[in-house]
Amino acid sequence: MAPEDNRLTDGAPMRPVSCGQCGSRVLVRKSSWQQTSVQWNSEALRGCREHIAATSGPAAPAGLETCHALVATIRAATLNVTIEVLDDDRAG
């Protein structure tokens, strides 16, 4: 039996990224161009403008699905090679 391919998780630390809009700091790992892992902490959630807007008011949803400003920041960091794409197959 062939060994399991763990190259996307072995030795792949999460990197800190600060949102270009609000400055909230999260941890990010780009396993591929299609897959991004983001680890939020309570301080980042309290500082994220989109999270505050999404969770304020009587009809607010339970949480934030994505922060568009943070997505743009992560994309820029990836294109500037501040965040490494572990499986850099852009054709996939």
Backbone hydrogen bonds, N-H to C=O, Kabsch-Sander energy under -0.5 kcal/mol:
donor,donor_aa,acceptor,acceptor_aa,energy
6,N,4,E,-0.9
9,T,6,N,-1.7
10,D,6,N,-3.3
12,A,9,T,-1.3
15,R,28,V,-3.4
17,V,26,V,-2.6
19,C,24,S,-2.8
23,G,19,C,-1.3
26,V,17,V,-2.6
26,V,24,S,-0.5
27,L,39,Q,-2.0
28,V,15,R,-2.9
29,R,37,S,-2.1
30,K,84,E,-0.7
31,S,29,R,-0.8
31,S,35,Q,-1.0
32,S,35,Q,-1.5
33,W,87,D,-0.6
37,S,29,R,-3.0
39,Q,27,L,-3.0
40,W,38,V,-0.7
45,L,41,N,-2.1
46,R,42,S,-2.1
47,G,43,E,-1.4
48,C,44,A,-1.3
49,R,47,G,-0.5
52,I,48,C,-2.4
53,A,49,R,-2.4
54,A,50,E,-2.2
55,T,51,H,-1.6
56,S,53,A,-0.6
60,A,57,G,-1.2
65,E,63,G,-0.5
68,H,66,T,-0.6
71,V,67,C,-2.4
72,A,68,H,-2.0
73,T,69,A,-2.0
74,I,70,L,-2.8
75,R,71,V,-2.4
76,A,72,A,-2.3
77,A,73,T,-2.4
78,T,74,I,-2.3
79,L,75,R,-2.6
80,N,76,A,-2.0
81,V,78,T,-1.3
82,T,77,A,-2.8
83,I,77,A,-1.7
86,L,30,K,-2.5
86,L,84,E,-0.7
87,D,31,S,-1.4
88,D,86,L,-0.7
89,D,87,D,-2.1
90,R,88,D,-0.9
92,G,89,D,-1.5
